[in-house]
Amino acid sequence: MESLAMAGGLSHEHWPAALLLLFLAAVAVHEVGHFLAGVAVGFHFNSIQIGPLFVEDSYGALRAYFSLDMMALGYSAMYADKARKLRRRLLIYIAGGPVANLLCIIAVAVIGHLLPRSDSNLATAAGQFGAISLLLAMVSLLPIATTDGGLIEMLLTSPFAARRFISTVALGAQFTQGVRARNWRKTWINAATYIPDKSRDDFYANWMAYLSASDRKDAVLSARHLECCLSLTPALTNRLRSLLAHEAVVHCAWSRRDLNLAERWLTQVKRRRLLAPIDRARIQVALCCARHNFDDAATTCEAALSLFQQMPAKPYIRALQESWVEWRTEIQERKTLLSTSDFELNRNQEPMAVK
C-alpha cells in the first residue's frame, strides 16, 4: 500500500501532536468497533474511554469527563442483555475492535489511490493513520492477559477462566434485566468466584457476589467478598478504588454499625464530586444511621427516592428504587428498635422507691 509507505515522511513542525491525534483516532476507531459489535449482538452501553476522555451511563444519563486515571489507552464496557449464547456473542464483541482497525487499513489504501499526488500532507497523514491502526490491531491481538487476543484465547482454550468470565457477564445481564441482586443465580456467582487469582476478573466476580450477598442482608458473606475486592485494589484504577472505599463506608456504617471505621473509610473516597447524587445520598444515609440520626437519614432517603423519578424507566433502575424503598422501611425499624431499647434501659435504671 503506497500510502502506508509514506508513514515516515511527515515533516510538519507539529508532527508529535499530529501523531498523538492520529493515535487517539486509531484508539477511538478500536473502541467504537467494540461498541458497534456489542450493539450488533444485543449488548447495552456502560462506558467507553478514549485516552483521557471517559463517557459513562450514570443511572440512565450520559456523563463525560476527563481523567488521567487509566488502566489502558482505550476501554469499552457493555452489559449483556441476556445469558443466551454468551460465549459466541462475547467473541464477536471482543473481535470488533481489532477488526475495525484492520478495516481502517483497507480504507487508507483506497484513499491513498484516490487522493491527488499533489496533496502529500494528507496522503502522509492517511499513511500514518493506517500504520498506527495496523500496529494497534497487532498489539491488541497478542495473546496476553489484558488484551483482546488474550480474552479470545481464554474464551476458546481455558474452560475454568472462560466459565468465570461468562458467569460474571451473565450476572451483569441479570442486573440489566432488573433482577434484584439477591435473586441472581447462585450457580453463576459460585462459578464467577471459583478462581481466586487476584486478577481484574477476580475483582469483578467478587464485586457481583458482594452486591448479591448485601442485597440478601448476609453481612458475613458480603464482608468476605468486599474484603476480597479490597485486597485487589493495587490492580485497579483510582476510580475503582474510590468506588470500593465508598462501599466500605456504607458497609461499615450500615451493616457493622461501626461509625469510627466508616469515617476512616470516608477519607479514602477521592473526588466525591464525580459520584452520582444517588451514591452520595447512600453514603449520607448510612452515616446518619450509624450516628443514630434516623430523622436525617429518612429525609435523605426520601430525597434519593425523588431522584429516581427523574431517571429513565429502565428495569435495573426500578430494581434499585425497590431496594431504596426497602431501605427506608429498615431505617424506620431501626429507629423504632432504638427508641424501644432506650425506653427499656431508662425504665430499668429508675431508682426503687424507698419503703
C-alpha positions as CSV (number, residue, x, y, z in Angstrom):
1,M,0.0,0.0,0.0
2,E,1.6,3.2,-1.2
3,S,0.1,5.4,1.4
4,L,1.5,3.2,4.2
5,A,4.9,3.6,2.7
6,M,4.7,7.3,3.4
7,A,4.4,6.8,7.1
8,G,7.9,8.1,7.8
9,G,7.6,11.2,5.6
10,L,5.8,13.5,8.0
11,S,7.9,16.7,8.1
12,H,5.5,19.2,9.6
13,E,6.9,21.1,12.6
14,H,4.0,19.9,14.8
15,W,4.4,16.2,13.9
16,P,4.4,15.0,17.6
17,A,1.0,16.5,18.2
18,A,-0.2,15.2,14.8
19,L,1.0,11.7,15.6
20,L,-0.7,11.8,19.0
21,L,-4.0,12.9,17.4
22,L,-3.8,10.1,14.8
23,F,-3.0,7.6,17.6
24,L,-6.0,8.7,19.6
25,A,-8.1,8.5,16.4
26,A,-7.0,4.9,15.9
27,V,-7.9,4.1,19.6
28,A,-11.3,5.7,19.1
29,V,-11.9,3.6,16.0
30,H,-10.9,0.5,18.0
31,E,-13.3,1.2,20.9
32,V,-16.1,2.3,18.6
33,G,-15.6,-1.0,16.8
34,H,-16.1,-2.8,20.1
35,F,-19.2,-0.7,20.7
36,L,-20.8,-1.4,17.3
37,A,-20.0,-5.1,17.6
38,G,-21.6,-5.1,21.0
39,V,-24.7,-3.3,19.8
40,A,-25.0,-5.9,16.9
41,V,-25.1,-8.8,19.4
42,G,-27.6,-7.0,21.7
43,F,-25.3,-5.6,24.4
44,H,-26.0,-2.3,26.2
45,F,-23.6,0.6,26.6
46,N,-22.0,1.1,30.0
47,S,-18.9,3.1,29.5
48,I,-16.1,4.0,27.0
49,Q,-12.7,5.5,27.5
50,I,-10.6,7.1,24.7
51,G,-7.3,8.4,26.1
52,P,-8.2,10.8,29.0
53,L,-11.9,11.1,27.8
54,F,-14.3,9.0,29.8
55,V,-18.0,8.6,29.0
56,E,-20.4,6.5,31.1
57,D,-24.0,5.7,31.6
58,S,-24.7,7.0,35.1
59,Y,-28.2,5.8,36.1
60,G,-29.6,6.3,32.6
61,A,-27.8,9.7,31.9
62,L,-24.6,10.1,29.9
63,R,-21.8,11.7,31.8
64,A,-18.4,12.7,30.3
65,Y,-15.3,14.0,31.9
66,F,-11.5,14.0,31.5
67,S,-9.2,11.9,33.7
68,L,-5.7,10.6,33.6
69,D,-6.7,7.7,35.8
70,M,-6.3,5.0,33.1
71,M,-5.5,1.3,33.0
72,A,-5.2,1.4,29.2
73,L,-5.3,4.0,26.4
74,G,-8.8,2.8,25.5
75,Y,-11.5,0.8,27.1
76,S,-15.1,-0.2,26.3
77,A,-17.6,-1.8,28.7
78,M,-21.1,-3.1,27.9
79,Y,-23.8,-5.1,29.6
80,A,-25.2,-8.3,28.0
81,D,-28.9,-8.2,27.5
82,K,-29.3,-11.9,28.3
83,A,-27.2,-15.0,29.0
84,R,-28.1,-17.0,25.9
85,K,-25.1,-17.8,23.6
86,L,-22.8,-15.5,25.6
87,R,-19.5,-17.1,24.5
88,R,-20.2,-16.5,20.8
89,R,-21.5,-13.0,21.3
90,L,-18.6,-12.1,23.5
91,L,-16.1,-13.3,20.9
92,I,-17.8,-11.0,18.3
93,Y,-17.8,-8.1,20.7
94,I,-14.1,-8.5,21.6
95,A,-13.1,-9.0,18.0
96,G,-14.9,-5.8,16.9
97,G,-12.0,-3.6,18.0
98,P,-9.2,-5.2,16.0
99,V,-11.5,-5.7,13.0
100,A,-12.3,-2.0,13.0
101,N,-8.6,-1.1,12.9
102,L,-8.0,-3.6,10.1
103,L,-10.8,-2.1,8.1
104,C,-9.2,1.3,8.5
105,I,-6.1,0.0,6.7
106,I,-8.2,-1.0,3.7
107,A,-9.9,2.4,3.8
108,V,-6.4,4.1,3.9
109,A,-5.3,2.1,0.9
110,V,-8.4,3.1,-1.1
111,I,-8.0,6.8,0.0
112,G,-4.3,6.7,-0.9
113,H,-5.2,5.8,-4.5
114,L,-7.9,8.4,-4.8
115,L,-6.0,11.4,-3.4
116,P,-4.2,13.7,-5.8
117,R,-0.5,13.3,-5.9
118,S,0.0,17.0,-5.1
119,D,-1.7,16.6,-1.7
120,S,1.3,14.9,0.0
121,N,0.4,16.1,3.6
122,L,-3.0,14.5,3.5
123,A,-1.6,11.3,2.0
124,T,1.1,11.2,4.6
125,A,-1.4,11.6,7.4
126,A,-3.5,8.8,5.9
127,G,-0.4,6.6,5.8
128,Q,0.4,7.4,9.4
129,F,-3.1,6.6,10.5
130,G,-3.0,3.3,8.6
131,A,0.3,2.3,10.1
132,I,-0.9,3.1,13.6
133,S,-4.1,1.2,13.0
134,L,-2.1,-1.9,11.9
135,L,0.2,-1.6,14.9
136,L,-2.8,-1.2,17.3
137,A,-4.6,-4.2,15.8
138,M,-1.5,-6.4,16.1
139,V,-0.8,-5.4,19.7
140,S,-4.4,-5.9,20.7
141,L,-4.4,-9.4,19.3
142,L,-1.4,-10.5,21.2
143,P,-2.4,-13.5,23.4
144,I,-1.6,-11.9,26.8
145,A,-4.0,-11.5,29.7
146,T,-5.3,-7.9,29.3
147,T,-5.6,-7.7,25.5
148,D,-8.4,-8.7,23.1
149,G,-6.3,-11.5,21.9
150,G,-5.8,-12.8,25.5
151,L,-9.6,-12.7,26.1
152,I,-10.3,-14.5,22.8
153,E,-7.7,-17.2,23.7
154,M,-9.2,-17.5,27.2
155,L,-12.7,-18.0,25.9
156,L,-11.6,-20.6,23.4
157,T,-9.0,-22.6,25.3
158,S,-9.4,-22.1,29.1
159,P,-12.6,-23.7,30.4
160,F,-12.4,-22.6,34.0
161,A,-11.4,-19.0,33.3
162,A,-14.0,-18.8,30.5
163,R,-16.7,-20.0,32.8
164,R,-15.8,-17.4,35.4
165,F,-15.8,-14.6,32.8
166,I,-19.1,-15.7,31.1
167,S,-20.7,-16.2,34.6
168,T,-19.7,-12.6,35.6
169,V,-21.1,-11.2,32.3
170,A,-24.3,-13.3,32.8
171,L,-24.8,-11.8,36.3
172,G,-24.4,-8.4,34.6
173,A,-27.2,-9.4,32.2
174,Q,-29.5,-10.2,35.1
175,F,-28.7,-6.7,36.5
176,T,-29.6,-5.2,33.2
177,Q,-32.9,-7.1,33.1
178,G,-33.9,-5.7,36.5
179,V,-33.4,-8.8,38.6
180,R,-32.7,-7.9,42.2
181,A,-29.1,-8.8,43.2
182,R,-30.4,-11.1,46.0
183,N,-32.2,-13.2,43.3
184,W,-29.1,-13.6,41.0
185,R,-28.3,-17.2,40.2
186,K,-26.1,-18.7,42.9
187,T,-24.5,-21.2,40.4
188,W,-23.3,-18.2,38.4
189,I,-22.0,-16.5,41.5
190,N,-20.1,-19.6,42.6
191,A,-18.7,-20.1,39.1
192,A,-17.6,-16.5,38.9
193,T,-15.8,-16.6,42.2
194,Y,-14.3,-20.1,41.8
195,I,-10.8,-18.9,40.8
196,P,-9.2,-16.5,43.3
197,D,-6.2,-15.5,41.1
198,K,-6.0,-11.8,42.1
199,S,-6.8,-10.7,38.6
200,R,-9.2,-7.9,37.4
201,D,-11.7,-10.6,36.5
202,D,-11.5,-11.9,40.1
203,F,-12.3,-8.3,41.3
204,Y,-15.4,-8.1,39.1
205,A,-16.6,-11.5,40.1
206,N,-16.3,-10.7,43.9
207,W,-17.9,-7.3,43.3
208,M,-21.0,-9.0,41.8
209,A,-21.0,-11.6,44.6
210,Y,-20.8,-8.8,47.2
211,L,-23.8,-7.0,45.7
212,S,-25.8,-10.2,45.8
213,A,-24.9,-11.0,49.4
214,S,-25.5,-7.4,50.5
215,D,-29.0,-7.4,49.0
216,R,-29.7,-10.7,50.8
217,K,-28.7,-8.9,54.1
218,D,-26.0,-11.5,54.6
219,A,-23.5,-9.3,56.4
220,V,-20.9,-12.1,56.9
221,L,-20.7,-13.2,53.3
222,S,-20.9,-9.6,51.9
223,A,-18.0,-8.6,54.2
224,R,-16.0,-11.6,52.9
225,H,-16.5,-10.6,49.2
226,L,-15.8,-6.9,50.0
227,E,-12.5,-7.9,51.6
228,C,-11.6,-9.8,48.5
229,C,-12.3,-6.8,46.4
230,L,-10.3,-4.5,48.7
231,S,-7.3,-6.9,48.6
232,L,-7.2,-6.4,44.8
233,T,-7.0,-2.5,44.9
234,P,-3.3,-2.4,43.7
235,A,-4.5,-3.7,40.2
236,L,-7.4,-1.1,40.0
237,T,-7.7,2.5,38.9
238,N,-8.2,5.3,41.4
239,R,-11.8,5.5,40.3
240,L,-12.5,1.8,41.2
241,R,-10.5,2.3,44.5
242,S,-12.8,5.2,45.3
243,L,-15.9,3.1,44.5
244,L,-14.6,0.4,46.9
245,A,-14.0,3.0,49.6
246,H,-17.5,4.3,49.1
247,E,-18.9,0.9,49.5
248,A,-16.7,0.2,52.6
249,V,-18.2,3.3,54.2
250,V,-21.8,2.1,53.6
251,H,-20.9,-1.5,54.8
252,C,-19.2,-0.3,58.0
253,A,-21.8,2.3,58.8
254,W,-24.9,0.2,58.0
255,S,-24.1,-3.5,58.3
256,R,-21.4,-3.3,61.0
257,R,-22.7,-0.1,62.7
258,D,-19.1,1.0,63.2
259,L,-19.1,4.8,62.8
260,N,-15.4,5.3,63.5
261,L,-14.3,2.7,60.9
262,A,-16.8,4.2,58.4
263,E,-15.5,7.7,58.8
264,R,-11.9,6.4,58.3
265,W,-13.0,4.8,55.0
266,L,-14.7,8.1,54.1
267,T,-11.4,9.8,53.9
268,Q,-10.4,7.3,51.1
269,V,-13.2,8.4,48.8
270,K,-11.4,10.6,46.3
271,R,-13.1,13.1,44.0
272,R,-16.5,12.8,45.6
273,R,-17.9,15.3,43.1
274,L,-17.7,12.5,40.5
275,L,-20.0,10.3,42.5
276,A,-23.6,10.3,41.2
277,P,-26.1,12.1,43.5
278,I,-27.7,8.8,44.4
279,D,-24.4,7.4,45.5
280,R,-23.6,10.4,47.7
281,A,-27.0,10.1,49.2
282,R,-26.3,6.4,50.0
283,I,-23.2,7.3,52.0
284,Q,-25.1,10.1,53.8
285,V,-28.0,7.7,54.8
286,A,-25.6,5.0,56.1
287,L,-23.6,7.5,58.2
288,C,-26.7,9.1,59.6
289,C,-27.9,5.7,60.7
290,A,-24.6,4.9,62.3
291,R,-24.9,8.2,64.3
292,H,-28.5,7.2,65.3
293,N,-29.7,10.3,63.4
294,F,-32.6,8.5,61.8
295,D,-34.7,11.5,61.0
296,D,-32.0,13.0,58.8
297,A,-31.5,9.5,57.3
298,A,-35.1,9.3,56.4
299,T,-35.1,12.8,54.9
300,T,-32.1,12.0,52.7
301,C,-33.7,8.7,51.7
302,E,-36.9,10.4,50.6
303,A,-34.8,12.9,48.6
304,A,-32.9,10.0,47.0
305,L,-36.2,8.3,46.1
306,S,-37.3,11.5,44.4
307,L,-34.2,11.3,42.2
308,F,-35.4,8.0,40.8
309,Q,-38.5,9.8,39.4
310,Q,-36.1,11.8,37.1
311,M,-34.3,8.7,35.8
312,P,-35.3,6.7,32.7
313,A,-37.7,3.8,33.4
314,K,-35.2,1.1,32.9
315,P,-35.5,-2.3,34.6
316,Y,-32.4,-2.0,36.7
317,I,-33.3,1.5,37.9
318,R,-36.7,0.1,39.0
319,A,-34.9,-2.6,40.9
320,L,-32.6,-0.1,42.6
321,Q,-35.6,2.0,43.5
322,E,-37.3,-1.0,45.1
323,S,-34.2,-1.6,47.2
324,W,-34.3,2.0,48.4
325,V,-37.9,1.7,49.4
326,E,-37.0,-1.4,51.5
327,W,-34.1,0.6,53.0
328,R,-36.5,3.3,54.1
329,T,-38.6,0.7,55.9
330,E,-35.5,-0.7,57.6
331,I,-34.4,2.8,58.7
332,Q,-37.8,3.2,60.4
333,E,-37.5,-0.2,62.0
334,R,-34.1,0.7,63.5
335,K,-35.4,3.9,64.8
336,T,-38.3,2.2,66.5
337,L,-36.0,-0.5,67.9
338,L,-33.6,2.1,69.3
339,S,-36.4,4.0,70.9
340,T,-37.8,0.9,72.5
341,S,-34.3,-0.1,73.7
342,D,-33.8,3.3,75.2
343,F,-37.2,3.2,76.9
344,E,-36.5,-0.2,78.4
345,L,-33.0,0.9,79.5
346,N,-34.4,4.1,81.2
347,R,-37.1,2.1,82.9
348,N,-34.7,-0.5,84.3
349,Q,-32.5,2.3,85.6
350,E,-35.3,4.0,87.6
351,P,-34.5,4.1,91.3
352,M,-36.5,1.8,93.5
353,A,-38.9,3.5,95.8
354,V,-37.8,3.6,99.5
355,K,-40.3,1.8,101.7
